[in-house]
């Protein structure tokens, strides 16, 4: 194989160029490893290779200039490209290994990179207030405040305090910590001293993006205000409800007293007018029940429609029902109260002996029509205490009450199947 010295000068300079680039690659590898590890011993092999390559480079260049007869290199020319290829492979492997190790080891550059990747701003200052480390986020916030990266912590603190006198950054509260930036984001700034022994005298300043948290707190405060307002309305509603319940109880009591007194008086009047007949025991029972209301020893009545029929029979009034009583305690009590009032008025005013009750239901609305076989009223019926109390009771559940006197007496109730909402 042709030796190096026997090659043409152009090829000799080309091979020398390969040696030059391989030497530069080893120099780069040595510098890169020293920056990654900071240890000279890790760069020793690369330094030796660099010196060797420089020596070979000097011999080849000298041989190419002096000529074949004066400076002879007996090595085959193929040794040069093979050797430089090995050097390049070694350089590439060394750089790759060093890069992998740098990623796995904690270094100042890795710490800085990790801090720069944070969404929060952070900076550290020494005991003189000089900023020794600041990440990108804090730098951007500082640029908004003072126009550039701060060198001293006091610059950043003074810029935040100056926003109280007007500026693009608006303080939100009096804590000097929370600020709204022109972008609309809300940041909390906090400065705390570091207490670790090896960090004593250093100060850490952080900036946290609390936009979502702040907006959530604002919504929460608004919801609390609404809840307080609703609670006030609820308390008023409960108070009104209690008053309404007492009013309803008073109306029921008035109606009950009115019906019972009327029935008792009619029974007593009937016994006095007819005198004593053969059924003395029955008449004594009726008289006892009638007088018991005034004596304070009154029998307890459950208030069902059957009770109304029994009381009507006691004063010789037949009470008939067409339809069925709703399965609703409130509606049943209203119907029984209306029937009792009509039975009393039938005997006392119309001098009748039969009261008819017809109940129909359509679309969850009950229609109750009460008539009698007594004398037809000659004029419009004036509502007294009993009918007035009955009307209030009906209207309190969302119902309607109508009284007709022509061509015959009719008391009509329209009652809802469901209880009316007390408040909208």
BATOR-83366 format. One record per residue: residue in three letters; x, y, z of N, C-alpha, C, O, CB in turn. Coordinates in steps of 0.1 Angstrom, whole numbers, plus 5000, padded with zeros to 4 digits. Glycine has a CB too. Layout:
BEGIN
ALAXYZXYZXYZXYZXYZ/...
end
This chain:
BEGIN
UNK500949885000500050005000500950125000501950125006499050005012/UNK500550234993501350354992501550425005500550435012500750444982/UNK502750465009502950535021502550675020502350725009504350525025/UNK502450745032501950875032502850975025502451065018501850925047/UNK504150945026505151035020505151025005505651114998506551005025/UNK504650914999504550894985503350954978503150944966504750754981/UNK502351004987501151064981501451194975502351264979500051064992/UNK500451234967500551374961500351474972499651444982499551394950/UNK500851594972500651694982499251724985498851754997501351824978/UNK498351724975496951744978496351644987495651684997496151744965/UNK496651524985496151414994496751425008496151395018496351274988/UNK498051465008498651475021498051585029497751575041500151505019/UNK497751705023497051815030495651775034495151815045497051935022/UNK494951685026493551645029493551555042492751575050492951565018/UNK494551465042494651375054495051465067494651435078495751265052/UNK495951565064496251655075495051725080494851755092497351755071/UNK494151765071492951835075492051745084491451785093492151875063/UNK491951615081491251515089491751515103491051505113491251375083/UNK493051515104493751515117493351635125493151635137495251495116/UNK493351755118493051875124491551875130491351915141493151995114/UNK490651825122489251825127489051725138488351755148488351795115/UNK489751615138489751515149490351575161489851545172490451385145/UNK491351655160491951715172490951815178490851825190493251795168/UNK490351895169489351995174488151925181487651975191488852085162/UNK487751805176486651735182487051685196486251695205486251615174/UNK488351645198488751605211488851725221488551715232490151535210/UNK489251835215489251955223487851995228487652025240489852075216/UNK486951985219485552015223484951915233484351955243484652005210/UNK485351785231484851685241485451715255484751705265485251545236/UNK486751755255487351775268486751895275486451885287488851805266/UNK486452005268485852125274484352085278483952135289485752235264/UNK483652015270482251975274482151895286481351915295481551905262/UNK483151795287483151715299483451785312482951765322484151595297/UNK484351885310484751965322483652055326483452075338486052055318/UNK482852105317481652185321480552105327479852145336481052255308/UNK480451975323479451885328479851835342478951835351479151775319/UNK481051795344481451735357482251825366482251815378482251615354/UNK482951925359483852005367485051945373485751995382483052065379/UNK485451825368486651755372487551735361487251695350486151615378/UNK488851765363489951755353490251615349490651585338491151835357/UNK490151525359490551385357489651325346490051235339490451305369/UNK488351375345487551315335487951355321487451295311486051355337/UNK488751465320489151515307490551465303491151505293489151665307/UNK491251385311492651345309492851265296493751295288493151255321/UNK491951175293492051095281491951185269492651165259491050975281/UNK490951275269490751355258491951455256492251485245489451435259/UNK492551495267493751585266494851515259495551565251494151635280/UNK495151385263496251305257495951285243496951295235496351165265/UNK494751255239494451235225494651365217495051355205493051185223/UNK494251475223494451605216495851635214496251675203493851715225/UNK496751605224498251625222498751535211499551575203498951605235/UNK498351405211498751315201498351355187499151345178498151175204/UNK497151405186496651445173497351575168497651585156495151475173/UNK497751665177498451775173499851735168500451795159498551875185/UNK500451645175501851595171501751535157502651565149502351495181/UNK500751445155500651385142500351495131500851485120499551275142/UNK499551585135499251695125500551775121500751805110498251795131/UNK501351795131502651875128503551795119504151845110503351915142/UNK503651655122504551575114504051565099504851575090504651435119/UNK502651555098502151545084502351675076502651675064500651505084/UNK502051785083502251915076503651935072503951985062501752025085/UNK504551895082506051915079506451825067507151875058506851885091/UNK505951705067506351615056505751665043506451645033505751475059/UNK504551715043503951765031504751885025504851905013502551805033/UNK505351965034506052085029507452055025507952105015506052195040/UNK508151965033509651945030509751855019510651875010510251885043/UNK508951745018509051665006509451525010509851495022510051714996/UNK509451435001509651285003511051255008511251175017509351204991/UNK512051325002513451285005513951335019514851275025514351324995/UNK513351445024513851505036513151455048513851445059513751655035/UNK511851435048511051395060510151285056509051305050510251515066/UNK510551155059509851035054508950985066509350965077510750925049/UNK507650955062506650895071506350755065505650755055505350985074/UNK506750645071506650515065505250455066504950355060507550425071/UNK504250525074502950465076502150465063502250565055502150535087/UNK501350365061500450365049499450475050499050515062499650225047/UNK498950535040498050645040496650615046496050695052497850705026/UNK496250485045494950445050494950445065493850445071494650295045/UNK496050445072496050455087495450585091494850595102497450435092/UNK495650695084495150825088493650835088493050875099495750935079/UNK492950795078491450805078490850715088489850745095490850785065/UNK491450595090490950495100491150555114490250545122491650355099/UNK492250615116492550665130491550785133491050795144494050715131/UNK491450875123490550985125489050945127488351005134490651085113/UNK488650835120487250785122487050735136486050755142486950675112/UNK488150665141488050615155487950735165487250725175489250525158/UNK488750835162488650955171487351025171486751055181489751065166/UNK486751035159485351095158484351005165483451065172484951105143/UNK484450875164483550785171483750795186482750805194483750635167/UNK484950805190485250825205484650955210484050965221486750825208/UNK484851065202484251195206482751195207482151245217484751305196/UNK482151135197480651125197480151045209479151085216480151065184/UNK480850935212480350855223480550925237479750915246481150725224/UNK481750995238481951065250480951175252480451195263483351125250/UNK480651255242479651355243478251305247477551355255479451435230/UNK477851185241476551125244476551075258475551105265476351005234/UNK477551015263477650965277477551085286476851075297478850875279/UNK478351185283478351305292476951365293476551415303479451405287/UNK476251375281474951435281473951355289473151405297474451445266/UNK474051225288473151135296473451155311472451155319473250985292/UNK474651155314475051165329474551305334474151315346476551155331/UNK474751405326474251545330472751545333472351625341474751645320/UNK472051475325470551465327470151395340469151425346469851405315/UNK471051295344470751215356471251275368470851235379471251075354/UNK472151375367472851435379472251575381471851645372474351445377/UNK472251615394471751745398472951835397473951825403471151745412/UNK472751945388473752035386473152175386471952195386474552015373/UNK473952285387473452415387472552445375471552515375474552515388/UNK473052395363472252415351470852345351469852395347473052375339/UNK470952225357469652145358468652215368467452215366469952005362/UNK469252265379468352335388467752465382466552485383469152385401/UNK468552535374468052655367467052615357466052685356469252725360/UNK467252505350466252465340464952415346463852445341466852345332/UNK465052355358463852305365463052435370461852435369464252215377/UNK463752535375463052655379462452725368461352785369464052745387/UNK463052725356462552795345461252725340460452795333463552805334/UNK461152605342459952525338458752545347457652495344460252385336/UNK458952605358457852635368456852735362457252835356458352675381/UNK455552715365454552815362454552925372453953035369453252745361/UNK455152905383455253015393456553085392457553025388455052955407/UNK456553205396457753285396458553265409457953255420457553435394/UNK459853265408460753245420462053315418462653305407460853095424/UNK462553375429463953425428464553425442463853425452463953575423/UNK465853425442466553415455467553535455468153565445467353285456/UNK467653595467468553705469469453675481469053615491467753835471/UNK470653735481471553715492471353815503470353885502473053715488/UNK472153815513471953895525472054045521471654135529472853865536/UNK472654075510472754215505471654255496471554375492474154235498/UNK470754165494469554195485469854175470468954205462469154335487/UNK471054125467471354095453470753965448470853865455472854095451/UNK470053975437469353855432470353755426471153795417468253885421/UNK470453635431471453545426470853435417471553365410472153475438/UNK469553425418468853325409467453375407466753405416468853185415/UNK466953375394465653415391465153335379465953315369465553565388/UNK463953285379463453205368462753285358462553405360462553085373/UNK462353225346461853305335460453365339460253485336461553205323/UNK459653295347458353345350458453475359457753575356457453245358/UNK459353475369459553595377460153705369459853815371460453555389/UNK461053665360461653765351460653835342460653955341462653705342/UNK459653765337458653825329457753915337457354025333457753715322/UNK457453875349456553955358457354085362456754195362456153885371/UNK458654065364459454185368459554285356459654405358460854145372/UNK459654225344459654305332458454395330458454505326459854225319/UNK457254335334456054415334456054525345455554635342454854325337/UNK456654495356456754595367457754705365457454825367457054525380/UNK458954665361460054765360460654775346461554865344461154735370/UNK460254695337460754705323461954625320462254615308461054845321/UNK462554555330463654465327463854375339463154375349464954555325/UNK464854285337465154185348465754265360466754345358466054075343/UNK465354245372465854315383467254255387467454135386464954315395/UNK468054345393469354305398469354295413470054215419470454395394/UNK468454375419468354375434466854345438465954385430468754515439/UNK466754275449465354245453464554365457463354375455465454155466/UNK465254475461464554595465463854655453462854725454465454695470/UNK464454645441463754695429462354635427461454705424464654665416/UNK462254505429461054435427460054475438458854495435461254285427/UNK460454485450459554515461459054665460457954695462460254505474/UNK459954755456459554895454458654905443457654995443460854985452/UNK458854825432457854835421456454785425455554845420458454755409/UNK456454685433455054645437454454745446453254775445455254505445/UNK455154805455454554915464454155035456453155095459455554955475/UNK454855065445454555175437453255165429452655265425455655205427/UNK452755035428451455015421450255065428449255085423451254865418/UNK450455095442449355155449449055295445447955345448449655145464/UNK450055355439449855495434449355505420449355615414451155575436/UNK449055395414448555385401449555325391450755345393448255525396/UNK449055245382449955175373449155065366447955045369451155115380/UNK449854995357449154885350448854765358447954695355450054845338/UNK449654745369449354635378448554685390448954785397450754575383/UNK447454625392446454675402446454595415446254465414445054685397/UNK446754645427446654565439445154545442444354625441447354645451/UNK444954415446443554375449443154395463441954435466443354235445/UNK444054365473443654385487444754465493445654515487443454245493/UNK444654485507445554565514446654485520447454535528444754635525/UNK446854365516447954275521449254295514450254245518447554135521/UNK449254385503450454405495450954275490452254255488451554475504/UNK450154175487450554045482449854015469450453945461450253945492/UNK448654055467447854005455447654125446447254235449446453955460/UNK448054095433447954195423447354145410447554025406449454255420/UNK446654225403446054185390446954255379447154375379444554235388/UNK447554175370448354225360447554255347446454215346449454115356/UNK448154335338447454375326446854255318445854275311448254455317/UNK447454145319446954025312445653975318445053885312448053915311/UNK445254025329444053975336444353865346443553825354443153915326/UNK445653815347445953705356446253775370446653885371447253635352/UNK445953695380446153745394447253675400447353545400444853735402/UNK448253745406449453685412449553725427449253835430450753725404/UNK450053625435450353655449451853655451452553555448449653545458/UNK452353755456453853775458454053755473453453815482454353905453/UNK455053665477455453645491456953635492457553575484454753515496/UNK457453705502458953695504459153645518458553695528459553845503/UNK459953535519460253475532461753445533462453415523459453335533/UNK462353465545463753435546463953285547463153215553464353505559/UNK465153235542465453095543466153065556467153135560466353055531/UNK465752965564466252945577467252825578467752805589465052915586/UNK467452755567468452645567469852705571470152815567468452565554/UNK470552625577471952665582472852715571473452815572472552555590/UNK472852635560473752675549473152785540473752835530474052555541/UNK471852815542471152925534470853045542470053125538469952865527/UNK471353055554470953165563471453295557472553315552471653145577/UNK470553395557470753525551470153535537470053645532472253545550/UNK469753425531469153435517467653455519467053415529469453305509/UNK467053515509465653545509465053485496465553485485465353695509/UNK463853425498463153365487461853445484461053465493462753215490/UNK461653485472460453555468459753475457460353435447460753695462/UNK458453445459457653365450456453445445455953535452457153235457/UNK456053405433454853465427453953355422454453275413455253565415/UNK452853335428451953225424450753275416450053375420451453145437/UNK450353215406449153245398447953185405447753065405449253195383/UNK447153275411445953235418444653285412443653295419446053285433/UNK444753295399443553355392442353265394441253315398443853365377/UNK442453135391441353045393440853045407439653045410441652905388/UNK441753035417441453035431440753165435439753155442442653005439/UNK441253275430440653405434439253415428438353455435441553515429/UNK439053375416437753385409436753295416435553325418437853355395/UNK437253175420436353085427435953135441434853125445437152945430/UNK436853205448436553275461435553385459434653405467437753325467/UNK435653455448434753565445433353505442432353555448435153645432/UNK433253395435431953335432431453275445430253275447432153215422/UNK432253225454431853165466431253275475430253255482432953095474/UNK431953395475431353505483430053555478429153585486432353625483/UNK429853555465428553595459427553485462426353525466428753605444/UNK427853365462426953255466426553265480425353245484427553115463/UNK427553305489427253315503426253435505425353425514428453345511/UNK426453545498425453655499424053605495423053645501425953775490/UNK424053535484422653485479422053395490420853395492422853415466/UNK422953305496422353215506421853295518420853255523423453115510/UNK422653395522422153475533420853545530419953555538423253585537/UNK420753595517419453655513418353555513417253585517419653715499/UNK418653435508417553325509417253295523416053265526418053205501/UNK418253285532417953255546417053355552416153325560419253245554/UNK417253485549416453595554414953575549414053585557416953725550/UNK414853535536413553515531412853395537411653395540413553495515/UNK413653295540413153175546412653205560411553155564414153065546/UNK413453285568412953315581411653395581410753375589414053395588/UNK411553485571410353565570409153465566408053485570410453675559/UNK409553375557408453275552407953195564406753175565409053195541/UNK408953145572408553065584407653145593406753095599409753015591/UNK408053275595407253355604405853375598404853365605407953495606/UNK405853405585404453415579403753285579402453285580404653465564/UNK404453175577403753045578403153015591402052965593404752935574/UNK403953055602403453035615402153115618401153075623404453065626/UNK402253245613401053335614399853275606398753285611401353475610/UNK400153215595399153165586398553035593397253015592399653125572/UNK399352955599398852835606397952875617396852825619399952745611/UNK398352975625397553025636396253085631395153055637398253135645/UNK396253155620395053215614394153095610392953105612395353305602/UNK394752995603393852885599393252815610392152775610394752785590/UNK394052795621393552725633392352805639391352745643394652705643/UNK392552935639391453025644390253015636389053005641391953165645/UNK390453015622389252995614388552865616387352855616389653015599/UNK389352755617388752625619387952625632386852565633389852515619/UNK388552685642387852685655386652765655385552725660388852745666/UNK386652885648385452965646384352885639383152885643385753095639/UNK384752815628383752745620383152625629381952595629384352685608/UNK384052565637383552455645382652505656381552435658384752385651/UNK382952615662382052665672380752715666379752685672382752785679/UNK380852775654379652815648378752695644377552705647379952895635/UNK379252595638378452475635377952405647376752375647379352375627/UNK378752385657378352315669377252395677376252335682379452285678/UNK377452525678376452605685375152605677374052585683376852755687/UNK375252615664373952615656373252475657372052475659374252635641/UNK374052365656373452235657372852215671371752155672374452125654/UNK373552255681373052245695371752315697370852265703374052285705/UNK371752445692370552525694369352465686368152465691370752665689/UNK369652415674368552355666367952225674366752205674369052315652/UNK368852145679368452025686367552065698366552005701369651945691/UNK368052165706367352205718365952255714364952235720368052305726/UNK365952345703364652395699363752295694362552305697364952505688/UNK364252195687363352085682362752005694361551975694364151985673/UNK363551975704362951905716361951985723360951935727364151865725/UNK362252115724361252205731359952215723358852215728361852345733/UNK360052215709358852235701358052105700356852105701359252275687/UNK358751985699357951865697357551795710356651715711358851765689/UNK358251835721357951775733358551635734359351595726356451765736/UNK358151565745358751425747357851325740356651325741358751395762/UNK358451235733357751135726358150995732358750995743358051135710/UNK357950895725358150755731359650725732360050655741357450655722/UNK360450785723361950745723362650845732363350935728362550755709/UNK362350835745362850925755364350915756365051015758362150905769/UNK364850795756366350775757367150845746368150905749366650625757/UNK366650835734367250905723367251055724368251125722366650855709/UNK366051105728365951245730366851295741367451405740364451285733/UNK366951215752367851255763369351265758370151345762367751165775/UNK369751165749371051165744371351285736372351355737371351035736/UNK370351325727370551435719370551565727371351655724369351445709/UNK369751575737369751695746371051705753371651815755368551685756/UNK371551585758372851585765373951635756374851715760373151445771/UNK374051585744375051635734374951785731375951855730374951555722/UNK373651825730373451975727373852065739374452165737371951995723/UNK373552015751373852105762375252095766375852185772372952065774/UNK375951975762377351955766378252065761379252095767377851825762/UNK377952125749378752235744378852355753379852415754378252275730/UNK377652385760377652495768378152465782378452555790376252555769/UNK378152335786378452295799379952275801380452255812377752175804/UNK380752265790382152235791382452085791383652055792382752295803/UNK381551995789381751855789381451795775380551715774380951785800/UNK382051855765381651825752382351695747383551665750382051935742/UNK381651615739382251495734383151525722382951625715381051395729/UNK384151445720385151475710384651415696384251305696386551415713/UNK384651505686384251465673385451455663386251545663383151565667/UNK385551355656386751335647386651425635387751455630386851195643/UNK385551465630385451555619385451495606385951555596386551655620/UNK385051365604384951305591383551325585382651375592385251155593/UNK383451275573382151295566381051215573379851245574382251255551/UNK381451095578380551015586380051085598378851075602381150875590/UNK380851155605380451235616379451345612378551375620381651305623/UNK379751405601378751505596377451445593376351505596379351575584/UNK377451325587376151255585375351225598374151245599376351125577/UNK376151185608375551145621374951275627373851275633376551085630/UNK375751385627375251505633374051555626373051615632376351615634/UNK374051545613372851585605371651505608370451555610373151575590/UNK371851375610370651285614370151325627368951305630371151145614/UNK370951375636370451415650369451525649368651535658371651455659/UNK369551605639368651715637367651695626367051785620369351855635/UNK367451565623366551515613366851575599365951615591365151565617/UNK368051575595368451615582369251505575370151445581369351745582/UNK368751465563369451355556370551415547370351515539368351285547/UNK371751365549372951415542373351305532373751195536374051445552/UNK373251335519373551235509374851275501375151395500372351215498/UNK375551175496376851205489376851135476376551015474378051155498/UNK377151215465377251165452378751185448379151305445376251245442/UNK379551085447380951095444381751035456381250945463381351235442/UNK382951075457383751025468384651135474384951235468384650905463/UNK384951115487385751215494387151205490387651085490385551195510/UNK387951315487389351305483390151245494389951265506389851445479/UNK391151165490392151105500393151215504394351195502392850985494/UNK392651315509393451435514392851495526391751535526393551535502/UNK393551485537393051535550392551675550391551715555394051515561/UNK393351765543392951905543391751925535390851995540394151985536/UNK391551865523390351875515389151815522388051865522390551815502/UNK389351705529388251635536387751725547386551745549388651505542/UNK388651795554388151885565387452005560386452045565389451925573/UNK387952055548387152165542385752125538384852195540387952225530/UNK385652005531384351965527383451935539382251975538384551835518/UNK383951875549383151845561382651985567381551995572383951765571/UNK383552085568383252215573382152275565381152335571384452305574/UNK382252265552381252325543379952255545378852325545381752325529/UNK379952125546378752045548378052085561376852105561379051895547/UNK378852095571378252125584377652265584376552285590379352125595/UNK378252365578377652495577376352495569375452555573378652595570/UNK376352415558375152405549374052335557372852375555375452335536/UNK374352235565373352165572372652255582371452255584373952035579/UNK373552335589372952425599372152525593371052555598374152495607/UNK372552585581371752695575370552635568369552705567372652765564/UNK370652505564369452445558368252435568367152465565369752305553/UNK368552405581367552395591367152525596365952555598368052305603/UNK368152615598367852745605367252845595366352915600369152805611/UNK367652845583367152955574366252895563365252955560368353015567/UNK366552775557365752725546364652635551363752595544366652655536/UNK364752585564363752495570363652365561362552325559362352565571/UNK364752315557364852195549365152075557365452085569365852215537/UNK365051955550365351835557366351745549366551635553364051755559/UNK366951795539367851715531368951805525368651915520367151635520/UNK370151755526371351825520372051735511372351615515372351885531/UNK372251775499372951685489374351745486374551865484372051685476/UNK375251645485376651685482377151605470377051485470377651655495/UNK377551675460378051615448379551655445379851775445377151655435/UNK380351555444381851575443382251515430382051395427382651515455/UNK382951595421383551545408384951585408385351685414382751605396/UNK385751515400387151545399387551545384387251445377388051435407/UNK388351645380388751655366390051735366390151845371387751725357/UNK391151675360392451735359392951775373393451885375392351855350/UNK392751685382393251715396392651835403393251895411394851725396/UNK391451865399390651975405389251915410388551855402390452095395/UNK388951925422387751875428386751985428386952095433388051825443/UNK385551955423384452045424383351995433382851885431383852065409/UNK382952065443382052025453380852115452380952235454382652025468/UNK379652055450378352135449377452085460377151965461377752115435/UNK377052175469376152145480374852215478374752335476376852185494/UNK373752145478372352195477371452145488371952055495371752165463/UNK370252195489369252145499367852155493367652205482369352225512/UNK366952095500365552095496364652195503363452185504364951955497/UNK365352295509364652395517364052505508364152495496365552455527/UNK363652615515363052725508364152795500365252825505362352825518/UNK363752835488364752915479364953055485363953115488364152915464/UNK366153095486366453225491365853335482365853325470367953255492/UNK365253445488364653545481365553655476365253735467363553605489/UNK366753665482367653765478369153705480369353595484367553895487/UNK370053785476371453745476371853715491371553785500372453855471/UNK372553605492372953555506374153645511375153655504373353405505/UNK373953695523375053775529375853675538375253605547374453895538/UNK377153675536377953575543378153625557378553745560379353565536/UNK377853535567378053565581379353515585380353495578376953505589/UNK379453485598380753445604381153305599382353285596380653435619/UNK380153215598380553075593380953075579381953015576379352995595/UNK380153135570380553135555381853215553382653175544379353185547/UNK382053325560383253405558384453325562385453325555383153535566/UNK384353255574385453175578385753055568386853025566385253115592/UNK384652995563384852895553385552945541386352875535383452835550/UNK385153065536385753115524387253135526388053105517385153255520/UNK387653185537389053215540389853075540390953065536389253285554/UNK389252975546389852845547390052785533391052735529389052745555/UNK389052805524389152755510390152825503391052765496387752765503/UNK390152955504391153035496392553015501393553035493390753185497/UNK392752975514394052955519394852835513396052835513394052935534/UNK394052745507394652625500394652645485394952555478393952495504/UNK394352765480394252785466392952755459392852745447395352715459/UNK391952735467390652705462389752825459390152935462389852605471/UNK388552795454387552905452386252865457385852745458387452935436/UNK385452965462384152935468383053035461383253155461384152955483/UNK381952975457380953055451379553015458379352905461380853035435/UNK378653115459377353095465376353145456376353265451377253165480/UNK375353055452374253095443372953095451372752995459374253005431/UNK372053185449370753195455369653175446368453155450370553325463/UNK369953175433368853165423369353075411370553095407368353305418/UNK368552985406367152955410367052875423365852855428366452875398/UNK368152825428368052755441369452775447370452815441367852595438/UNK369452745460370752765468371752655463371452535462370452745483/UNK372952705461374152615458375352685464375652795462374252595442/UNK376152595470377452635475378452555467378452435468377652615491/UNK379352625460380252555451381652575456382052695458380052605436/UNK382452465457383852475460384652415449384452305445384152405474/UNK385652485445386652435436388052425443388652515447386852525423/UNK388352295445389552265454390652205446390352105439389152185466/UNK391952245447393052185440393352055446393352035458394252275440/UNK393751955437394151825442395451825450395651745459394251725431/UNK396351925447397651935454397652065462396952165458398851935444/UNK398352065472398452185481399152295473400152265466399152155494/UNK398652415474399152525467400552565473400752555485398252645467/UNK401452605465402752645470402552775478401852865474403752675458/UNK403052775490402852885499403553015493402953125494403452855513/UNK404752995488405553115483406153075469406652965468406553165493/UNK406253165461406953145448408453155450409153145440406453245437/
end
